[in-house]
Amino acid sequence: MRHSESLHPQPAEAALAAAVPKRGLKRHIIRDKYLYLMLVPVAVYFLLFKYAPLYGEIIAFKNYRLTDGIWGSSWAGLDHFRQLFSSKEFYVVMRNTLLLNLYNLVFAFPVPIVLAILLNEVRWNGYKRVLQNLLYIPHFISWVVLGTIVIAMLSPSTGIVNTILELFGIEPIYFMASPFWWPISFVGSGIWKEAGFGTILYMAAMAGIDPTLYEAAKIDGANKLRQIWHVTLPGIRSTAAIILILQVGRIMDVGFEQVFTMKNPAVTQVAEVISTFVYTRGIENLQYSYTTALGLFQSIVALILIVSVNKLIKIMGERGLW
């Protein structure tokens, strides 16, 4: 009898056991109430700008008209998706989006890591702070301003880059009008703007590396490059893995502001990406349903990519996003 009672607690005991976690949760909320209050604006932001707009995805399956509204418009089923996948423009836009993001992944992704390692080796704190501030500044300049500066610097007649090239006897290059040079200018300007700010996470990860590991490496005869390879890089590997997952998740999305500021009709065949295509076809030409279908397809592919890369990173022994 006693054995059965131990297996099956009395209702009063079960109620007491259930009440303990509730009291513990309430105690934690009261204790950390200011931290939870700080989360309120973040939660409101995601509810208003991330979750509430999901209601509008219905437009992708309707022949949306402004006068009829979302529910008043007639259903179109998968017609807009069929139109999308049978359009040549769609594949050009997809190619440009994937290529520009692939260039960023190959050439821009390692730059903050290299910069962070170099900054970590600077021992004079005053000089280090000045360098960090100079590297961070471009991040806080809007693409409208920074893009204009890039275009002015690369001008074939008055740009400083072509002026320097002329000193070496090289003919002026039309960077902004060349389908070959425009993607290079795009990636280079992106590195200039974001690489410095991207070092923050890596510098924070390096600060958490145990200094005794460097001392042990020195005792074993490791030079500076060996210390970086065997101590620094493994110490920031998990941070790099998480940033890589996020980067791959955005591989279907190229920032609208940068492309819109720098592109021109001469390079449309390499510069038209999903974000600018949605703007010109959806906003300017009022093809809301068609571009919503494209946006929904873009989101689904991005979700598949980020889940797949997260799983791959975890298989390789690193921590994923979840």
C-alpha positions as CSV (number, residue, x, y, z in Angstrom):
1,M,0.0,0.0,0.0
2,R,2.8,2.4,0.9
3,H,4.6,1.4,-2.2
4,S,1.6,2.3,-4.4
5,E,1.1,5.5,-2.6
6,S,4.7,6.5,-3.3
7,L,4.1,5.8,-6.9
8,H,0.9,7.8,-7.0
9,P,1.2,11.0,-5.0
10,Q,-1.8,12.4,-3.3
11,P,-3.7,15.3,-5.0
12,A,-2.6,17.7,-2.3
13,E,1.1,16.8,-3.0
14,A,0.6,17.1,-6.7
15,A,-0.9,20.5,-6.4
16,L,1.9,21.6,-4.1
17,A,4.5,20.3,-6.6
18,A,2.7,22.2,-9.5
19,A,2.5,25.4,-7.4
20,V,6.3,25.5,-6.7
21,P,7.4,26.2,-10.3
22,K,4.6,28.8,-10.6
23,R,5.8,30.6,-7.5
24,G,9.4,30.3,-8.7
25,L,8.5,31.9,-12.1
26,K,6.6,34.7,-10.3
27,R,9.6,35.3,-8.1
28,H,11.9,35.5,-11.0
29,I,9.6,37.9,-12.9
30,I,9.4,40.2,-9.8
31,R,13.1,40.0,-9.2
32,D,14.0,40.8,-12.9
33,K,11.0,43.0,-13.7
34,Y,13.2,45.8,-15.2
35,L,14.9,43.3,-17.5
36,Y,11.5,42.0,-18.7
37,L,10.4,45.6,-19.2
38,M,13.4,46.2,-21.5
39,L,12.2,43.3,-23.6
40,V,8.7,44.9,-24.2
41,P,9.9,47.3,-27.0
42,V,11.6,44.4,-28.7
43,A,8.5,42.2,-28.5
44,V,6.3,45.0,-29.8
45,Y,8.7,45.6,-32.7
46,F,8.6,42.0,-33.8
47,L,4.8,41.8,-33.4
48,L,4.2,44.9,-35.4
49,F,6.8,44.6,-38.1
50,K,7.5,40.9,-38.4
51,Y,4.4,38.9,-37.4
52,A,1.6,41.3,-38.2
53,P,2.7,41.7,-41.9
54,L,2.4,37.9,-42.4
55,Y,-1.3,38.5,-42.8
56,G,-0.5,40.2,-46.1
57,E,1.0,37.0,-47.6
58,I,-2.6,36.1,-48.6
59,I,-2.1,38.6,-51.4
60,A,0.2,36.1,-53.2
61,F,-2.9,33.8,-53.7
62,K,-5.3,36.6,-54.8
63,N,-5.7,39.1,-57.7
64,Y,-5.2,41.9,-55.3
65,R,-6.8,45.3,-56.0
66,L,-6.5,48.3,-53.7
67,T,-10.2,49.2,-54.2
68,D,-11.3,45.7,-53.2
69,G,-9.0,45.1,-50.3
70,I,-7.4,41.8,-49.3
71,W,-10.6,39.8,-48.6
72,G,-12.6,41.5,-51.3
73,S,-10.1,40.6,-54.1
74,S,-10.7,37.4,-56.0
75,W,-8.7,34.2,-55.4
76,A,-6.0,33.4,-58.0
77,G,-4.7,30.2,-56.5
78,L,-1.1,29.5,-57.7
79,D,-1.4,31.5,-60.9
80,H,1.1,34.1,-59.7
81,F,3.7,31.5,-58.8
82,R,3.3,29.9,-62.3
83,Q,3.7,33.3,-63.9
84,L,6.8,33.9,-61.7
85,F,8.5,30.6,-62.5
86,S,7.8,30.9,-66.2
87,S,9.3,34.4,-66.4
88,K,12.9,35.0,-67.7
89,E,13.2,38.0,-65.5
90,F,12.8,35.9,-62.4
91,Y,15.8,33.7,-63.2
92,V,17.9,36.8,-64.0
93,V,17.0,38.4,-60.7
94,M,17.6,35.2,-58.8
95,R,21.0,34.7,-60.5
96,N,22.1,38.3,-59.6
97,T,20.9,37.9,-56.0
98,L,22.6,34.6,-55.4
99,L,25.9,35.7,-57.1
100,L,26.2,39.0,-55.2
101,N,25.5,37.2,-51.9
102,L,28.0,34.5,-52.8
103,Y,30.6,37.1,-53.5
104,N,29.9,38.6,-50.1
105,L,30.1,35.2,-48.5
106,V,33.5,34.4,-50.1
107,F,35.2,37.8,-50.0
108,A,33.4,39.9,-47.3
109,F,32.8,37.3,-44.6
110,P,36.5,36.6,-43.7
111,V,37.4,40.3,-43.6
112,P,36.0,41.1,-40.1
113,I,37.8,38.0,-38.7
114,V,41.1,39.1,-40.2
115,L,40.6,42.7,-38.9
116,A,39.6,41.4,-35.4
117,I,42.8,39.3,-35.3
118,L,44.9,42.2,-36.3
119,L,43.3,44.6,-33.8
120,N,43.7,41.9,-31.1
121,E,47.4,42.0,-31.7
122,V,47.7,45.8,-31.2
123,R,49.1,46.4,-27.8
124,W,49.0,50.2,-27.6
125,N,45.4,50.8,-26.4
126,G,45.2,54.4,-27.5
127,Y,46.2,53.5,-31.1
128,K,43.8,50.5,-31.0
129,R,40.9,52.7,-29.9
130,V,41.6,55.2,-32.7
131,L,41.7,52.4,-35.3
132,Q,38.5,50.9,-34.0
133,N,36.6,54.2,-34.2
134,L,37.8,54.8,-37.7
135,L,36.7,51.3,-38.7
136,Y,33.2,51.7,-37.1
137,I,32.3,55.1,-38.6
138,P,31.2,53.9,-42.1
139,H,28.6,51.6,-40.5
140,F,26.7,54.6,-39.2
141,I,26.6,56.4,-42.5
142,S,23.5,55.7,-44.6
143,W,23.9,54.1,-48.1
144,V,22.4,57.2,-49.7
145,V,25.5,59.2,-48.5
146,L,28.0,56.4,-48.7
147,G,26.8,55.2,-52.1
148,T,27.2,58.8,-53.5
149,I,30.7,58.9,-52.1
150,V,31.6,55.6,-53.8
151,I,30.2,56.8,-57.1
152,A,32.2,60.0,-56.8
153,M,35.4,58.2,-55.9
154,L,35.0,55.8,-58.9
155,S,34.1,58.5,-61.4
156,P,36.1,58.0,-64.7
157,S,36.8,61.7,-65.0
158,T,37.1,63.2,-61.5
159,G,37.3,60.1,-59.2
160,I,40.3,59.7,-57.0
161,V,40.7,56.0,-57.9
162,N,41.0,56.7,-61.7
163,T,43.2,59.7,-60.9
164,I,45.7,57.3,-59.2
165,L,45.4,54.8,-62.0
166,E,46.3,57.5,-64.5
167,L,49.5,58.1,-62.6
168,F,50.5,54.6,-63.5
169,G,49.5,55.0,-67.1
170,I,46.3,53.0,-66.8
171,E,43.2,54.2,-68.8
172,P,40.2,55.3,-66.8
173,I,37.8,52.5,-65.8
174,Y,34.0,53.0,-65.9
175,F,33.4,51.1,-62.6
176,M,29.8,52.0,-62.3
177,A,28.9,51.3,-66.0
178,S,30.8,48.0,-66.4
179,P,29.0,44.7,-65.8
180,F,32.4,43.3,-64.8
181,W,33.5,46.0,-62.4
182,W,30.1,46.9,-60.9
183,P,29.9,43.7,-58.7
184,I,33.5,44.3,-57.6
185,S,32.6,47.8,-56.6
186,F,29.5,46.5,-54.8
187,V,31.3,44.0,-52.7
188,G,34.2,46.4,-52.0
189,S,31.9,49.2,-50.8
190,G,30.0,46.7,-48.6
191,I,33.3,45.6,-47.0
192,W,34.2,49.2,-46.4
193,K,30.9,49.9,-44.7
194,E,30.4,46.8,-42.5
195,A,33.7,45.0,-42.0
196,G,34.9,47.3,-39.2
197,F,31.6,47.0,-37.2
198,G,31.6,43.3,-37.8
199,T,34.8,42.9,-35.7
200,I,32.9,43.7,-32.5
201,L,31.5,40.2,-32.0
202,Y,34.9,38.6,-32.8
203,M,36.8,40.9,-30.5
204,A,34.3,40.0,-27.7
205,A,34.9,36.3,-28.4
206,M,38.7,36.8,-28.3
207,A,38.4,38.6,-24.9
208,G,36.9,35.4,-23.5
209,I,39.9,33.2,-24.5
210,D,41.9,32.0,-21.6
211,P,45.3,33.9,-21.6
212,T,47.0,30.8,-20.2
213,L,46.4,29.1,-23.6
214,Y,48.7,31.6,-25.2
215,E,51.3,31.2,-22.5
216,A,51.2,27.4,-23.0
217,A,51.6,27.9,-26.8
218,K,54.6,30.1,-26.2
219,I,56.2,27.5,-23.9
220,D,55.7,24.9,-26.6
221,G,57.6,27.2,-29.0
222,A,54.6,28.4,-31.1
223,N,55.3,31.7,-32.9
224,K,52.6,34.4,-33.4
225,L,51.0,32.8,-36.4
226,R,50.9,29.4,-34.7
227,Q,49.2,31.0,-31.7
228,I,46.6,32.6,-33.9
229,W,46.0,29.3,-35.7
230,H,45.8,27.0,-32.7
231,V,44.4,29.3,-30.0
232,T,42.7,32.4,-31.5
233,L,40.8,30.8,-34.4
234,P,39.4,27.9,-32.3
235,G,38.4,30.4,-29.7
236,I,36.2,32.3,-32.1
237,R,35.0,29.4,-34.2
238,S,31.6,29.1,-32.6
239,T,31.0,32.8,-33.0
240,A,32.0,32.6,-36.7
241,A,29.7,29.6,-37.1
242,I,26.6,31.5,-35.8
243,I,27.4,34.5,-38.0
244,L,27.8,32.2,-41.0
245,I,24.4,30.6,-40.3
246,L,22.8,34.1,-40.3
247,Q,24.7,35.1,-43.4
248,V,23.5,32.0,-45.3
249,G,20.0,32.8,-44.1
250,R,20.2,36.1,-45.9
251,I,21.6,34.7,-49.1
252,M,18.3,35.3,-50.9
253,D,18.2,38.9,-49.8
254,V,20.5,41.8,-51.0
255,G,20.2,45.1,-49.2
256,F,17.8,47.4,-51.1
257,E,19.5,50.6,-50.2
258,Q,23.0,49.7,-51.4
259,V,21.8,48.3,-54.8
260,F,19.2,51.0,-55.4
261,T,21.8,53.8,-54.7
262,M,24.6,52.3,-56.9
263,K,22.8,50.7,-59.8
264,N,22.0,52.3,-63.1
265,P,20.5,51.2,-66.5
266,A,23.9,50.2,-67.9
267,V,24.4,47.4,-65.3
268,T,20.8,46.3,-64.8
269,Q,21.6,42.8,-66.1
270,V,24.0,42.2,-63.1
271,A,22.5,44.7,-60.6
272,E,18.8,43.9,-60.6
273,V,18.1,41.8,-57.5
274,I,15.0,40.6,-55.7
275,S,14.6,43.7,-53.5
276,T,14.8,46.2,-56.3
277,F,12.7,44.0,-58.6
278,V,10.0,43.9,-55.9
279,Y,10.2,47.7,-55.6
280,T,9.9,48.4,-59.4
281,R,7.3,45.8,-60.2
282,G,5.3,45.9,-56.9
283,I,5.4,49.5,-55.8
284,E,5.9,51.4,-59.1
285,N,3.9,49.1,-61.4
286,L,1.3,48.1,-58.7
287,Q,1.8,44.3,-59.3
288,Y,1.3,43.5,-55.6
289,S,0.3,39.9,-55.9
290,Y,3.1,39.0,-58.3
291,T,5.8,40.5,-56.1
292,T,4.2,39.1,-52.9
293,A,4.5,35.6,-54.5
294,L,8.2,36.3,-55.1
295,G,8.7,37.5,-51.6
296,L,7.0,34.4,-50.1
297,F,9.2,32.1,-52.3
298,Q,12.2,34.1,-51.1
299,S,11.3,33.6,-47.4
300,I,10.6,29.9,-47.8
301,V,14.0,29.3,-49.5
302,A,15.8,31.4,-46.8
303,L,14.1,29.3,-44.1
304,I,15.2,26.1,-45.7
305,L,18.7,27.3,-46.0
306,I,19.1,28.6,-42.4
307,V,17.6,25.3,-41.0
308,S,19.9,23.2,-43.2
309,V,23.1,25.2,-42.4
310,N,22.2,25.2,-38.7
311,K,21.9,21.4,-38.7
312,L,25.1,21.1,-40.6
313,I,27.0,23.3,-38.2
314,K,25.7,21.2,-35.3
315,I,26.8,18.0,-37.0
316,M,30.3,19.5,-37.2
317,G,30.3,19.9,-33.5
318,E,29.5,23.6,-33.1
319,R,26.6,25.3,-31.4
320,G,23.8,26.3,-33.7
321,L,21.2,29.0,-33.3
322,W,18.9,26.5,-31.6
